[in-house]
Amino acid sequence: MGSRLTEQQADLAAAVRDFAKRECAGGSRDRPHDAEVYAKLAGLGWLGICLPEEYGGAGGGLADACVFLEETSYGLVPAGGFITTVITAKAYERFAGRARRREVLGGAVRGAVLSIAMSEPGAGSDVGALRCRAERQPDGGWLVAGQKTWISNAHLAESMLLVARTGADKHGGLSMFHVPMDTPGVEVRGIETMGGREVNDVFLTGVRLPADAVVGDVGAGWRQLMAGLNYERLFLAATTLGLARRAFDDAVAYVREREQFGRPVGTFQALRHRIADLATEIECVRLLVREVAADCDAAPDRLFAREASMAKLKATETAKRVALECVQLMGGYGYATEYGMERHLRAAVVSTVYGGTSEIQRDIIGKSYGL
């Protein structure tokens, strides 16, 4: 497939754009998730775009999901719960038992939001340093205690995939657990950010889980997390590609209309050349994301760690640069809250932090060359 969309993917992109115009006109990044809109997406079958048909999904690939994410981000569709849901669902698909897969993946297709809980106050980029502990009980169940932080969409989720320590080894002592959010002892507290409420602290106090709450194998949590990096990083790259495109198009529309000194400001060479550079950078991201997604679909059992990190790094850094440059292109109107550009900037700034910081992505890329 390379960088070109298939006919089916082009039709999907057009359908999502039409949905965004019809249902989300004047949408705002300050409303990251709307349950009513999300239910409509579920009704159209799009929330299961890359989940297996046997659980109600469409059976598509990573490239299909990236098209959907790019277009929903561009169209300001308030479906912020989707990205954590699909990342989490792919982990269940690979490692959970059949009954759990049917429960969780089927719920995701119907519109349930999922969350994944890894980071802690003392364990962000260094996930292996986490301290939230799950101890096996005499009846075979588990007792969990600890705190998670920066957990996206925990306040919307029906359940979360918890990464907890079950052994002393830094990486070999981690395991994954299925935790319904209404489990006694689970408390969610919102963290207010520049983008509103997107992330949360999650406190687990005396949380009791059954023996079958383990997802995958005990002690295999680190390996299972690594297996999902292609999905997480490429999904984030596709989302920020859509953000960069939206910021760019909004700015271009403005400089075509805004006149100073008797002509549209976009016709001045200083702005025209800046726009040319941004357009080229966005196209580079588009080609990179689509190429890596196609490679991942062609070899689903291979971990494209370097390539996925490259896509995440390039897409998020480009989105941040594009949004900041577009604020400058629009002058005071780019800074005013009345217009959408400052909201695009707030959304872009954090993209180089979550899902693995740009510094971590660069380190992964550098190490892949034996450095």
URPEFEN-V976703 format. One record per run of one state. SS is the DSSP state (A for helix, B for strand, O for the rest). FROM is the first residue (numbers start at 1). TO is the last residue. Records with the same first field share a line. If there is no record, write none. Layout:
SS = FROM-TO, FROM-TO
//
This chain:
O = 1-6, 24-32, 34-34, 44-45, 49-52, 56-61, 75-78, 80-80, 96-97, 111-113, 118-119, 121-122, 124-126, 130-132, 137-141, 149-158, 166-173, 181-185, 194-195, 210-210, 216-220, 228-228, 258-258, 261-262, 268-268, 299-304, 331-331, 336-340, 353-357, 368-371
A = 7-23, 35-43, 46-48, 53-55, 62-74, 81-95, 98-110, 127-129, 211-213, 221-227, 229-257, 265-267, 269-298, 305-330, 332-335, 341-352, 358-367
B = 33-33, 79-79, 114-117, 120-120, 123-123, 133-136, 142-148, 159-165, 174-180, 186-193, 196-209, 214-215, 259-260, 263-264
//
